[in-house]
Amino acid sequence: MATDNKRNYVLDTAQLIVWVCVFLVPALINFGMTGNLPGAMGLLKGSLRSLLPIFAIYCLNYYLLVPRCLFGGNRKWFWIANAVLLLAWNLYKFIPRGQIPQEVLDAFGPKNVWAFWIVGVTASLFMESLVILLAVGLRYLMRMNDREKEIQEERRKTAEAELTWLKHQLNPHFLFNTLNNISSLTQIDPDKAQESIGQLSDLLRYSLYDSESQKVPLASEMEFMDNYIDLMALRCNELTAVKKELVAPQGHVEVAPMLFISLVENAFKHGVNARYPSFVNVSMQMEGDTLVFRCENSLFEKQGSDHIGSGIGLENMKRRLELLYPGKYTYSQHAGDGTYSVEVTLDLA
């Protein structure tokens, strides 16, 4: 609202300056060329007599008829009001109220005086219509600018709502899988299960509180990732090798929270088999101003539509990347020879 008021104040001031210049410039030019002050003052009075009604027509349209009628849903009143206004003014201006000036009779002749009125009325209507169009055009540009701002604001709110929805959809999905892992562990190693519950507590605190922020410190995100990989590794046996390389940055770097959890989950889901040698390698580090996340795993494809590189979690992650880092991220994946790899880069400059 304050921005709109400031814009209106600037526009009103600029318009007033322009109109003052229109009134004064002819007289100033005359005075500059002739040095005749009385003559310049007379020209100024003539300019005021002829231009003040046009200025009034402009102001009436700009401040009242265009915003209230033309853009306010009462277009017929805009046309009616202007028609009545122009008709009344031109009748007053051109109907003779005395003897016709001799110079007009000399120029057109007694029988052709009507041509003088036609030329005068046509020129007057053209000028007045031009001023009305100017008021309409300026108001139209302001209206388009306001609508563009409204559209941008709606897009921002929609994006924020979608991000919130995606995040809330992601968290239960992650928690469901983690709880299943700990549940299986309670039957094998109760002490380890108790320790894992403590890790899960830290993860819950992070996912419920810290991840509500739009950005979190990268070091905190890496700590969360480290704990998450440990919990995911609980379901693996001795045939699976899990390697992680999470290099915290030196300075303060922020990133959107919980972006890469779906990729890690996908790696364990499709890359681990209890009967065959398996591996999951995860790395995340800064390379200049670019965050590079890499995940590589052995590949044991599921049957049907549940194949690697698909799923709700991954689709949500890709959508979040598009909303949070448009034009500032890359996503690439490769599958072949029993190995699947994925790399995501984020420009955090």
N, C-alpha and C positions, 0 to 999 in steps of 0.2 A: 504493500500500500504506500509506504514512504517513497519507494522508487517511482511508482506511478505519479504521485504528487509532484515529485521533483521533475519528472519528465514533462508533465503538464505545465509547470511553472516555466521551464526553459522554452517550451514551444510558444506559450503565450507571450513571453518576453521577446522572443525572436520575431513573432508576427507583428507585435506592436512596433518594433524597430523598423521592420520592412515598410509598414504603412506610413510611419512618420517620414521615412525617406521618400516614399511616393509623393507625399504632400509637399515636401520641402525642396526636392531636387530641381523641379522646373524653375522655381523662384531663385534658387542658389545659382543655377546656370545662367539665368538672365542677369542677375546681379554681377556675376563674375565676368560676363562678356560686355555689359554696358556700364556697370558701375552706378546704375540708376536705382537708388533704394526705393523711392516711391513707386517706380514701375515694377520692381520686384515684389513689393508688398501687394500691389494690385494683382499681380499674377498669382501670389499666394492665396489671396482671398478668392480669386476665381477657381483655383484648384480645390480649395476647401468646399466651395459651393457645389462643384461638380462631383467631387470624389467622396465627400462625407456620406451621401446617400448610398453610394456603392459600398463604402466601408460598413455602413449599417446593415446592408443586405448580407454582406459576408459574415458579420458577427452573428446576425440572427440565424443564419444557416449553420454556421460552425458550432455555435454553443447550444442551439435549441432544435431547429428543424431536422438536421441530419441525425444527431444522436437519439432524439426523442421520437421522431416520426419515421424517417427513412430506415434507420437501423433498429427502431423500436417496435416495428410491426404495424405502423400506421402510415404506410407509404402514400396512400391517396391524400392524406392531409398534408404531406410534404409537397406534393404537386399542386394541390388546391391553394395552400398558403402562399407558395411562390408565384403562382399565376395571379392571384389577387394582389399580391404585393407589387409585382412588376406592372400589372395593368394600372393600378391606382397611381403609382409613381409616374409612369409615362404619360398618363392622361393629364396629371397635374403639370408635368414638365412641358408638354408640347401643345396643349390646348391654348390658343392665343387668349391672353387676358388684356389685350389692348391692340394698338395699331401695329401691323406687321412692320418690322424694321425695313428702312428703305434699301439697305444693302442686300437684303434677301430678295426684295422685288427686282432689284437691278440684276442679281445673279440668275434668277430663275424666270423672271417675267411674271406679270400679274396672273396670267392664265395657268402657269405651271408651278404655283406656290405649293401645290399638293406634293410635288416631287421632293421639295425640301423637307416636308414632314415625314415622308416615307424614308428618306435617307437618314434623317435624324433618329427616328424611332428604331430603324434597323440597327444602326450603329450602337444606340443605347442598349437595346435588347441583347446584342452580341456581347457587349462589355459586361453587362449584368449576368448573363448566362455563364460567361467565362469565370466570373468571380464565384458563382454558385458551384460550378464544376470544381473550382480550386478547393472550396470548402469541403465538398464531397470527397475529393481525392485525398486530401490530407487526413480526413476522418477515416477513410477506408484503410489507408496505410497504418494508422494507429490501431484500428480494429484488427487488422491482420497480424500486427505485431503482438497484440494482446492475446489473440487466439493461438499464435505460435508458442507464447509463453505458457498458456494453459495446457497445450498439447505436451510440451516438454515436461511440465509438472506432473501431468497424468502418467506420462511414460515413466518418470522417476518413481512415482508412487507404485505403479504396477510392477516395476522391476524390483523395488524393495519388498513388496508383498510376495513376489515370486521367489525371491531369494530366501525369505523367511520360510516359505512353504517347503522349498527344496531342503533347507537345513533341518527343519523339523522332520521331514521324511527320511533324511539321511541318518539322524541320530538313533531312532528306534531300530533301524535296520542293522546298524553297527552293534548296538547293545544286545540285540537278539543273538547274533552270532557269538559274541564274547561270552554271554551267560551260558550258552550251550557248551562252549569249550570248558568252562570252569565246572559245570555240572558233570561232565564226563570225568574230570580230574578228581573229583571228590571220592570216587570209587577206587582210584589207583593210588593217590598220594594226598591224604588229607592235609598234611602240613603244607605241601606245595599249593594246595587249593586255598588254604588260609592266606598264604602270602599273595596269591593271585587276586584274592578278594580285596586286599589292600591296594594292589595296583589298579584294580577296577574302580575302587573308590576315588583314586586320583583321576582316573579317566572320566568318571562321572562328573566330578567337580569341574574339570576342564570343559567337558562337552555341554554342561548345563549352565555354566557361568561365563567362563572365559570366551567360549565360542560364540556367545551372543554379540560380542563386539564385531564390527565389520572387519577390523584388522587386529592381529595379535602379533607379539614378537615372534620372529622366526625361531629363535632359540626355544621358546615355549612349545611351539608347534613340533619341533624336532624331538623334544622330550616326550611329548604326547605320542608321537610316532614310534619312538623307541619302546615305550611301554606297550603300545598296541601290538607291535610285532612280537614282543615277548609273549603276550597273551595268545596271539594267533598261533605261535609256535608250540603251545601246550598240547595241541592235538596231534603233533607230529611225532613219529617214532625215530629210531636211530638211523633209518635209511634216508632221512631228510636233512639236508644241510641248509641252515638259515644264516645268511650273512647280511649285515647291515653296516652302512657307512654314512653316518649323519654328521656332517661337519658344520658346527655352529659358526655363524659369521662373527667377525671381530667387532663391527659396529652395530648400531641399532637398526635392524631391518624388520619390516612388518609384512605380513602376508595374510590373505584370507584364511580363516581356520578350517581345518578338516577337509582340505581339498582332495588329498591323495589317498584317503582311507579306502576308497572303493577300489583303487588300483592294487593296493596291498591285499585286500580281501580277495580280489579276483585272482591274484597270484597264488594264494594258498588254496583257493577253491579248485583251480584248474591245474595247479603245478605240483600238488602233493598227492602221492599215492602210497598207501601203507605197504604195498607189496613190491614196489620197485624203487630204485634209487631216485631221489628227487632233490631239487634245490630251489631256493628263493633268495635272490640277491636284491637288496634295496639300497639305493644311495640318494642322498640329497645334499647339495652344496651350492654355494654362490660361485659363479664364474663372472667376475666383474660386477655389473649391475643385474645380471641374469641369474635367476634361481633355476637350477637344473635338477629335475627329479627323474631317476631312472629305476626301472624295476624289470628284472629278468627272472624267468622261472622255467623249469621243465614243464612240458605241455602234455597233459592227459585230457584230451577233449571229452566233454560230456556228450551224451547222445541227444538228438532232437534239437530244439531251438536254444537250449541253454549252452551256448558255446562261449569261449573266451572272447572278451572284448564287447560283450553285450550285458544287459541287465539294467535294472532300475538305478542302482547305485552309480554305474558308469554314465548313464544318460544324464543323471542329475549333476554329476561332476562336470561333464562337458557343457551343460547349460549354465552352471555357475561360472565356469571359465569365460563363457561368452558374455555374460552379464557383468562380471567384475573386471575382466581384463580384455575388453574388445580391441582386437588388433595388436595386443601385446603378449600373446601366447602362441605356442605351437604345440601340437599334439601329434605324435607319430607312433605307430605300432608295427610290429613285424612278427610273423609266425612262420616257422619252417624248421625242419630237421629236429623236431621234438623240443624246440625252444620257442618261447614267446617273450618278446621284449616290448616295452613301452617307454617313451620319453616325453616329458612335458617340460617346457621352458616358459618362464614368466619374466617379462621385463619389469623390474621393480624400481627403475630409475625415476 
